[in-house]
Amino acid sequence: MAQSRKKQTVFQVYENKRKASEKRNKTRVYLGDSFPQWRALKALTGIPTDASFAGTLDTGGPRGSSVPLHGVGYTWSLRS
C-alpha cells in the first residue's frame, strides 16, 4: 500500500510562501520609466531572458561595446 503524504499545516504553507517571496525579492529590480529602454536594449542584444541580460550588464558585457537605441533617444555604452 502506498504511503500518503502528511498534509502541511497552515503555518507551514505560509512559511514556504514567505521564503519563496523573500528569495524572489532578492533578485527584483525596479526599472520604473526605464522599462521601455530595458526591453529595447534586451531585444537589440538578442539575450533571451531578463536575468541573463542583467548579468551581462552587471559584468560589463563585451569590452568597449555600445548599442545604439534608435527611437529610444540615446546610445547606451557598456562599461569598457
N, C-alpha and C positions, 0 to 999 in steps of 0.2 A: 504494500500500500504506500502511496506517495505521501511524503510529509507535507503538511500545509505550512505556509509562511505565517509568522506572527504578524498580526496587524499592528501598524505603528500607532502610537498614542498621538493625540492632537499636538502635544508638546514636541514630539519627535518630528512630526511633519513640519511644524512651524520652524523648528531649529534647522532642518535641512534646507528649507526655503531661504531662511536668513543667511545661511552660509553660502548658498549659491548666489544670492544677491550681492553679498559682500565681495565675493570673488569677481563677479561681473563688474562691479563698480570700480574695481582697481584698474580696469583697462578702458574705462569710459573716458571719452574726450568730448568736450563741448565745443563745437565749431561756431555756433551762432550764425552770424551773417556770412561767414566764410564757407558755408556748406556748398554753394554752387561752385566756388573755386576748387574746393576739395574734389568734387566729383569730376570737374573738367580736367584737372591735372591727373587724377587717377586714370581717367579714360585715355588721355594722351600718352601716358606711360605704359598702358596696357597691363597694369598689375591688377589681378582679378579680385582680390579681397581688400577690405579696409585695413585689416590687421597687417597684411604683408606690405601694403602701401605705407602705412605709418612706420613700420620697421625700416623701410627703405629711406624715408625722410629722416628718421632718427639717426641712421648710420651715415647719412650724408649722400647716399646714392652714388652713382658713378662720379668719379673725380672730375670737377670742372664742368659738369653738365648743366645746361639750363633748358627750361622748357617754356616756349612762348605760349601764353594763354590767349589765343586770338578770340576776341569777342568778350573776354573777361576783363580786359583793361590793363594788364601788366604782365611782365615776364618774371617768373619765379626762378631764381638761380639756386640750385642746391649747393650746399657747402663745398668749397674746394680746398 
